[in-house]
Amino acid sequence: MSVFMLYPMGFIRLDNKEFSRESYNEAIDSLFAQVPTFQRAGAAAYKPGLEASVNFDMALGRPSSSFRSIHVAGTNGKGSVSSMIAACLQSAGYRTGLYTSPHLVDFRERIKVDGKMVPEEFVFSFLKKWSDYIIGERISFFEITTALAFDWFSESDVDVAVIETGLGGRLDSTNIIRPELSVITNIGLDHCEFLGNTLPEIAFEKAGIIKAGIPAVVGESSPEYDEVFVRKAEQEGSCLYFASGLSSMDFGKISRYLGISSAGELEMGLKGYCQKKNIDTVLGALSVLAGLSDGKERFRISPESMRSGIRDVVSITGLRGRWERISDVPRAYCDTGHNAHGLKYVFEQLKGERYERLYIVYGMVADKDLSAILPMMPRDAYYICTNSKGSRALPAGDLSRRLRDAGLNVVDAIPDAWQAYRRALSMSGPDDFVYVGGSTFVVAEVLENI
């Protein structure tokens, strides 16, 4: 199914404006208002296909070909894996670009060089220069941000950029690059209306980033979809590595390189349970990049650089919202896990916490499969249902009814994420635990106020 983005032709004209905080904010507000994001508008903003991205890149002078890159796709963990790889490369002395989505607080979080966000002045000048093209060619939000990222990376003379796909892979706007390595974190049932209703169908879309002669690493192996990647790699003449447990990657090489006997010995900056899976993917990717897997060194990455990148990823890249501690008393954490495949790790982690009472501030978008999530949700928790401000959000009242029908203890429904979090804090004692999640946007709205 092809769903093409429609939006009003009222994108702000910036011809006669000079940069200021006011003009920048006006331009960004216009970008979000007139060009809907998939995260906020859902299907109305989805525009698959590469033609517009290729044409925009050509108009810009092909910045996508001016730097080396690593391409990362997958259902979950893309942001964490991309950030850890970027942190290791930066620690190794490479000027490193990082393109991820969505952002949590500031639009510019999506585009960073050596951990610093793209300057407001550059964003403004880009939109000012290309507003006529954007309007005339009906460029989507993600096509705009991808082109902006590639242009900034080129302007910044990065040595390498880690590029996260937006949705899928085969038809994703980022898939115009020819990377040094393709990485696919895992496959789960998400965005099924666009990518397919089975794991092999979704794997086919993610496998679209595997390119001729370019090595590829798949993080989580499964008999349900491994053959999809094997077949694609054979078609492209690509060396394929499955990093699950690193058994097929010859873990002995990278363990000796790092001086460890298991990945669990590494000090990790990201504390979520899901990172136990992500670290295999990261080490597999680093093994290929450093030439440990095939003898073809692509980047010089010392053991110290790998260790520091994995340990200090948050301070190096500014990554947020991954099992992030947001209060000490009571203890409170937020996490951007938002589908059944990702939330199973969050709920598993909650079971391992000690507390007097557990309060969960929970919200979700309406197009997620709540029926797949409900059986995993803690039965001993007190739930405060909420919703983000976006049009995709499932209203707090509707969510509370669904949770009550499932036998969960809902104590309140507050259609404002920040107020819902404050309510949880007010109800909690010093030995209680508060978790905020279910939706990236609920997490974002809480972080924005902290």
C-alpha positions in Angstrom: 0.0 0.0 0.0 1.3 3.4 -0.9 0.2 6.3 1.3 1.3 9.7 0.0 1.6 12.8 2.2 -0.8 15.7 1.6 -0.2 19.1 3.2 -1.4 22.7 2.7 0.8 24.7 0.4 1.4 27.4 3.0 5.0 26.7 4.0 6.4 29.9 5.3 8.3 32.2 2.9 11.6 33.2 4.4 13.0 35.3 1.5 12.9 38.6 3.3 13.7 37.4 6.8 17.0 37.5 8.6 18.0 35.0 11.2 16.9 35.7 14.8 15.5 33.5 17.5 12.0 34.7 16.6 12.5 34.0 12.8 14.0 30.6 13.6 11.1 29.6 15.8 8.7 30.8 13.2 10.4 28.7 10.5 10.4 25.6 12.7 6.7 26.1 13.7 5.8 26.4 10.1 7.8 23.3 9.2 5.9 21.3 11.7 2.5 22.9 11.0 2.6 22.7 7.2 4.7 19.5 6.7 3.3 16.9 9.1 5.7 14.4 10.7 5.0 10.7 10.7 5.4 10.6 14.4 2.6 13.2 14.9 0.3 12.6 11.9 0.8 8.9 11.2 -0.2 7.6 7.8 -1.0 11.1 6.4 2.7 11.9 6.6 4.1 8.6 5.2 5.7 9.0 1.8 7.7 5.9 0.7 10.1 6.0 -2.2 13.5 7.4 -3.0 12.9 9.6 -6.1 12.3 12.9 -4.2 15.3 12.2 -1.9 17.6 11.5 -4.9 16.4 14.6 -6.7 16.8 16.8 -3.6 20.3 15.4 -3.0 21.3 16.1 -6.6 20.0 19.7 -6.3 22.1 20.1 -3.2 25.2 18.9 -5.0 25.1 15.3 -3.7 26.2 15.9 -0.1 25.3 12.2 0.6 28.4 11.1 -1.3 30.8 13.4 0.5 31.3 11.4 3.7 31.6 7.8 4.8 28.6 6.3 6.6 27.1 3.5 8.6 23.5 2.7 7.9 21.2 1.4 10.8 17.7 0.0 10.4 15.5 -2.2 12.6 12.3 -2.3 14.6 13.8 -1.3 18.0 17.2 -0.1 19.3 18.2 1.9 16.3 18.8 5.1 18.2 20.8 3.3 21.0 22.9 1.3 18.5 23.5 4.3 16.3 24.6 6.4 19.2 26.9 3.8 20.7 28.6 3.3 17.3 28.9 7.0 16.8 30.3 7.5 20.3 33.0 4.8 19.6 34.0 6.4 16.3 34.1 9.9 18.0 36.2 8.4 20.8 38.6 7.0 18.2 39.2 10.6 16.9 36.9 10.6 13.9 34.7 13.7 13.2 31.4 12.0 13.5 27.9 12.9 12.3 24.8 11.3 13.8 21.3 11.4 12.3 18.5 9.9 14.4 14.7 10.4 14.9 12.4 11.3 16.4 13.7 14.1 18.7 12.5 14.5 22.3 12.9 18.1 23.2 14.7 20.1 20.4 14.3 19.4 16.7 18.0 19.7 16.3 18.6 16.6 18.4 18.2 14.7 15.1 21.3 16.1 13.5 24.6 16.2 15.5 28.3 16.4 14.7 30.6 15.3 17.5 27.7 15.4 19.9 26.7 19.0 19.1 23.4 19.8 17.5 23.2 21.5 14.1 23.2 25.3 14.7 19.9 27.1 14.5 21.4 29.5 11.9 22.2 26.6 9.6 18.7 25.2 9.9 17.2 28.6 9.2 19.4 29.3 6.2 18.7 25.9 4.7 14.9 26.4 5.0 15.2 29.9 3.6 17.2 28.8 0.6 15.2 25.8 -0.2 11.6 26.8 0.8 10.6 27.3 -2.9 11.9 23.9 -3.8 10.3 22.2 -0.8 6.9 23.7 -1.8 7.2 23.1 -5.5 8.4 19.5 -5.2 6.1 18.7 -2.2 9.0 17.4 -0.1 8.0 15.5 3.0 9.2 16.3 6.5 11.5 13.4 6.7 12.9 14.1 3.2 13.6 17.7 4.4 15.4 16.6 7.6 17.4 13.9 5.8 18.6 16.4 3.2 19.3 19.0 5.9 21.4 16.4 7.8 23.4 15.3 4.8 24.0 19.0 3.8 25.2 19.8 7.4 27.5 16.7 7.5 29.0 17.7 4.2 29.4 21.3 5.3 31.0 20.1 8.6 33.5 17.9 6.8 32.7 14.9 8.9 34.8 11.8 8.5 31.9 9.5 9.0 28.2 9.7 9.8 25.9 7.1 11.4 22.6 7.3 9.7 19.4 5.8 11.3 16.5 5.0 9.0 13.2 6.6 9.7 10.7 3.8 8.9 11.6 0.5 7.1 14.7 0.7 5.0 14.1 -0.2 1.4 12.0 2.9 0.6 13.3 5.1 3.4 14.7 8.5 2.5 18.1 7.7 3.9 18.6 4.7 1.6 20.4 6.8 -1.0 23.7 6.4 0.7 26.4 3.8 0.0 27.6 3.0 3.5 30.7 1.2 4.8 28.4 -1.1 6.8 24.7 -1.9 7.0 23.3 -2.7 10.4 19.9 -4.2 11.2 19.2 -4.4 14.9 16.1 -6.6 15.1 12.7 -7.4 13.6 9.4 -7.0 15.4 5.8 -6.4 14.5 5.4 -2.6 14.2 4.2 -0.2 11.5 2.5 -3.2 10.0 0.2 -1.1 7.8 3.3 0.1 5.9 5.9 -2.7 6.2 3.8 -5.9 6.3 1.9 -8.1 8.7 4.5 -10.8 9.2 8.1 -10.8 10.5 9.5 -12.0 7.1 7.6 -9.2 5.3 9.0 -6.6 7.7 12.5 -8.2 7.4 12.3 -7.8 3.6 11.8 -4.0 4.0 14.6 -3.7 6.5 16.9 -5.8 4.3 16.5 -3.2 1.6 19.5 -1.3 3.1 21.9 -4.2 2.3 23.8 -3.1 -0.8 26.1 -4.8 -3.3 29.5 -5.7 -1.9 28.8 -3.9 1.5 29.0 -6.0 4.6 25.9 -6.3 6.8 25.3 -7.1 10.5 22.0 -8.4 11.8 21.7 -8.0 15.6 19.0 -10.5 16.6 18.7 -13.8 14.8 15.4 -15.7 14.3 14.5 -18.8 12.3 11.4 -16.8 11.3 13.3 -14.3 9.2 17.0 -15.1 9.0 16.5 -16.6 5.5 15.2 -13.2 4.2 18.6 -11.6 5.1 20.6 -14.5 3.8 18.8 -14.4 0.5 19.2 -10.6 0.1 22.9 -10.8 1.0 23.5 -13.6 -1.6 21.7 -11.5 -4.2 23.9 -8.4 -3.4 27.2 -10.3 -2.9 27.3 -8.9 0.6 29.1 -10.6 3.6 26.4 -11.2 6.2 27.1 -11.5 10.0 24.6 -12.5 12.7 25.6 -10.9 15.9 23.3 -12.8 18.3 25.7 -14.0 21.0 28.5 -13.1 18.5 29.0 -16.9 17.9 29.1 -16.5 14.2 31.2 -13.3 14.5 34.0 -15.3 16.3 33.5 -13.6 19.6 37.0 -14.8 20.6 38.5 -12.1 18.4 36.6 -9.1 19.7 36.7 -10.4 23.3 40.5 -10.7 23.1 40.7 -7.3 21.5 38.7 -5.8 24.4 40.1 -8.0 27.1 36.8 -9.5 28.2 35.3 -12.9 28.4 31.7 -11.8 27.9 29.8 -8.6 26.8 28.5 -8.4 30.3 31.9 -7.3 31.5 31.7 -4.0 29.6 30.6 -0.9 31.6 27.6 0.4 29.7 26.2 4.0 29.9 22.8 2.8 28.8 21.2 0.8 31.7 18.0 -0.6 30.1 17.6 -4.4 29.8 17.2 -4.1 26.1 20.8 -2.9 25.9 21.9 -6.5 26.6 20.6 -7.2 23.1 21.9 -4.0 21.6 25.4 -4.5 22.8 25.8 -7.7 20.7 24.8 -5.6 17.7 27.2 -2.8 18.5 30.1 -5.2 19.1 29.3 -7.0 15.9 29.3 -3.7 14.0 32.5 -2.6 15.6 34.1 -6.0 14.8 33.4 -5.4 11.1 34.4 -1.7 11.1 37.7 -2.5 12.9 38.5 -5.4 10.5 38.4 -8.0 13.2 35.8 -10.1 11.3 37.2 -10.1 7.8 40.6 -8.5 8.0 39.5 -5.4 6.1 40.0 -2.5 8.5 37.6 0.3 7.7 38.2 2.4 10.8 41.0 2.4 13.4 39.1 1.9 16.6 41.2 1.0 19.6 39.9 -1.1 22.5 40.0 2.0 24.7 37.8 3.9 22.2 35.3 1.1 22.1 35.1 0.9 25.9 34.8 4.7 26.3 32.2 5.0 23.6 30.0 2.3 25.1 30.5 3.6 28.7 30.1 7.4 27.9 27.6 7.3 25.1 25.2 9.6 26.9 27.7 12.4 27.6 29.3 12.0 24.1 26.1 12.0 22.0 23.5 13.5 24.3 21.2 10.5 23.9 18.2 10.7 26.2 15.1 8.8 27.2 16.7 5.3 27.4 15.9 4.1 30.9 16.8 7.6 32.1 16.6 8.5 35.8 14.5 11.6 36.2 14.0 11.6 40.0 15.9 10.3 43.0 13.2 10.4 45.7 11.0 8.7 44.8 13.0 6.9 42.1 11.6 7.7 38.7 12.7 6.5 35.2 11.4 7.1 31.7 12.0 5.0 28.6 11.0 5.5 25.0 10.0 1.8 24.4 6.6 2.0 22.7 5.7 -1.4 21.1 5.4 -4.9 22.4 8.8 -5.9 21.1 10.5 -3.1 23.0 8.2 -2.9 26.1 8.8 -6.5 27.1 12.3 -5.5 28.2 11.0 -2.5 30.1 8.4 -4.5 32.0 11.0 -7.2 32.7 13.3 -4.6 34.1 10.5 -3.2 36.3 9.9 -6.7 37.8 13.6 -6.6 38.9 13.2 -3.3 40.8 12.5 -3.2 44.5 9.7 -0.8 45.7 6.9 -0.4 48.1 4.5 0.7 45.4 4.9 1.0 41.6 3.3 3.9 39.8 3.2 3.8 36.0 2.4 6.9 34.0 1.4 5.4 30.7 0.3 6.8 27.3 0.4 5.5 23.8 -0.5 6.3 20.2 -3.8 5.0 18.9 -2.3 2.9 16.1 -0.2 0.7 18.4 -1.5 -2.8 19.3 -2.5 -2.5 22.9 -3.8 -6.1 23.0 -0.2 -7.4 22.5 1.1 -5.2 25.3 -1.6 -5.7 28.0 -0.5 -9.2 29.0 3.0 -8.0 29.8 1.9 -5.0 32.0 2.7 -5.3 35.7 -0.4 -6.4 37.7 0.8 -4.9 40.9 1.2 -1.3 39.5 -1.0 1.7 40.0 -1.6 3.3 36.6 -2.1 6.9 35.7 -3.2 7.1 32.1 -2.2 10.0 30.0 -1.8 11.1 26.4 0.6 13.4 24.5 -0.6 16.4 22.6 -0.3 14.8 19.1 -3.3 13.8 17.0 -2.1 10.2 17.0 -2.4 9.9 20.8 -4.9 7.5 22.3 -7.0 9.7 24.7 -6.3 9.1 28.4 -9.9 8.2 29.1 -10.1 5.6 26.3 -6.8 4.1 27.5 -7.9 3.9 31.2 -11.1 2.0 30.1 -9.0 -0.5 28.2 -6.7 -1.0 31.2 -9.5 -1.3 33.7 -11.3 -3.9 31.4 -8.0 -5.9 31.5 -8.1 -5.9 35.3 -5.4 -3.3 35.9 -5.6 -0.8 38.7 -6.1 2.6 37.1 -6.0 5.4 39.7 -6.3 8.4 37.4 -6.6 9.6 33.8 -4.9 12.9 33.1 -4.7 14.1 29.5 -1.4 16.0 30.1 1.8 14.0 30.4 3.6 16.5 32.7 0.6 16.8 35.1 0.2 13.0 35.1 3.9 12.6 36.1 3.4 15.3 38.8 0.4 13.4 40.1 2.4 10.2 40.3 5.1 12.0 42.3 2.5 13.5 44.7 1.1 10.0 45.4 4.5 8.4 45.9 6.4 7.8 49.1 10.2 7.7 49.3 10.3 3.9 48.8 8.0 3.9 45.8 9.0 3.7 42.1 7.6 5.7 39.2 7.9 4.7 35.5 6.9 7.0 32.6 6.5 5.5 29.2 4.4 3.8 26.5 5.0 6.6 24.0 8.0 8.5 22.8 5.9 11.7 23.0 4.8 11.1 26.6 8.4 10.8 27.5 9.3 13.9 25.4 6.7 16.1 27.1 7.9 15.1 30.6 11.5 15.6 29.7 10.7 19.0 28.2 9.4 20.2 31.6 12.2 18.7 33.7 
